[in-house]
Amino acid sequence: MHQYSCHQSFSKPGYLGNFNKMATQACGDTTEATELSSLQRLYLKPVAKLGVHVTLPEIKVAGVSISNWEVMERLKSMVAPDQFTVLKVVESSMEFIRFEGETDTKSLITKFISKLEGKFMKLSGFAEPLKVRAAESKMKFPTAHDWNSFFREAESLDERNPGERPDTIHIKGLPCKWFGNDESANKPSEEVLASVFSRFGKIRSVDIPILDPYRQKISKGNSEFQTFYYGSHLHFDTFVQYSQYQGFSNAMAALKGMKLMYISEEGRAATANIQVDFDKSGHLSAKNIKKRDQERQKLIDMERKEEERKQREREEEERRKELERLEKERKEAEQQRLLQEAIRKKEERKRAREEKKRQKRAERIRREIERKEMIKRLEKERERKEAERKQCAKRLLLELLQRIATLKEQEEEEMRKLEEERKKRVQELEMLRQMEEKKRKLEEEERRREDEERRKKEKLEEQEKELRDKLIQNLKKMEERRDKLKKELLQKQIANNTRKLTSFVSNTCTGK
């Protein structure tokens, strides 16, 4: 049983990494490019791909392997001196290896096919040659029949509403830097995007999901919304909605089988493979935009409430630390006072002892009595100061409780205002919905009235036509009757004249 080496890909020197659908590549031939936006230096270039099928011989010796890389090198030598811009293995089996290649221009496709189609290649270690088949790859791209069928059969969509009809293009893999406001910008701009794609028709709306900081949270939190790729800051997805169907149709026709090309001021060109499809999700429909706005507002409210909660916690922590600091200062002051008091007492006792030595016993007794009285006074003073300290602590505690109650009242007032604002917002939204409903009913009534007036006008025109036909017929009958009467009167006159002439002739003859 033979073995195969791992799949490998080849690209020209200077390419930005291995080929993939989201990579930008250097481009050496810009002859087939058509201008998309001269201001942004963007062009459309046809995708030139061909498929190569290499039939493998039957391997009868165990351990013999065929290297994909060796087959790839043989294919490159068969088309030399021309080169593939990209050549990669897309499918490999025991019977065949299928490659996908890309060239700089469409004109090279025919040349490559003539060099490869029906030809044979020899591999070292194999007597039987490998047959090569080559053909141009067909690009999958939606047609007018595809989107017309989709929107006609979609029961949940109303083609009278923007976004629910064929008017929106979904594009993937656009390089961020090519659609920035300046060359150093790594963020795409909706204004730049709209100006580029307005070449095909008037733009109603554009959307770049990665510019919305809440879109990823909305997509993760709600399965109804489409999920986009947010992991790279090099490429982005976008939706472009046209005001008229013709703009949408023109854009789809222009982007079919194309990749995007950028030419720098120095003349260096790079291309990016993009994926284009018509939007099937109603992404820019009014109802989906409204849903996203509502979800975004919920997230904003949640962030605001979380920030307010953290701010309250910070303020509470600061108040607690301030109280601890005041209490510590108070204790230190009390300790300092007690220390000074002890020092003072020590000095007084020292003076008292010296005085005792110089006085007599009676004086010592008197001093003893005075000392006892002094101790009593000091005890009372200590008790008085202790009472004052307790009173001060009680007063501080009351002030702290009052401030806490005030803050609680302010918080309740703020919550009440927020609830009132929310209710007011709900009422405004309901009024807006009612106004929209009333407007829709008025428009329907106006359309019915116009239809009724049109039918009445058509009926009046039909009646007028019938009356005119009847009048013409009556007029013809009257003319026929008048002609008949004239004819009869003329016949009568002729008859009378004939009788008179006959009578005259008879009388004349009789008179003779």
Secondary structure, DSSP 4 states (H G I P E B T S, - for coil): --EEPPP-EEE-TT-SSS--TT-EEEES--TT-EEEETTTTEEEEE--EEEEEEEPPPP-STT-EE-HHHHHHHHHHHHTTS--SEEEEEEE-SSEEEEEEE-SSTHHHHHHHHHHTT-EE--TT-SSPEEEEEEEPPPP---HHHHHHHHHH-TT--TTSTTSSS-EEEEEEEETGGGSSSTT--S--HHHHHHHHTTSS-EEEEE-GGG-TTHHHHHHH-TTSPP---S-SSEEEEEEEESSHHHHHHHHHHHTTEEEEEE-TTS-EEEE--EEEE-SS-TTSHHHHHHHHHHHHHHHHHHHHHHHHHHHHHHHHHHHHHHHHHHHHHHHHHHHHHHHHHHHHHHHHHHHHHHHHHS-HHHHHHHHHHHHHHHHHHHHHHHHHHHHHHHHHHHHHHHHHHHHHHHHHHHHHHHHHHHHHHHHHHHHHHHHHHHHHHHHHHHHHHHHHHHHHHHHHHHHHHHHHHHHHHHHHHHHHHHHHHHHHHHHHHHHHHHHHHHHHHHHHHHHHHH-
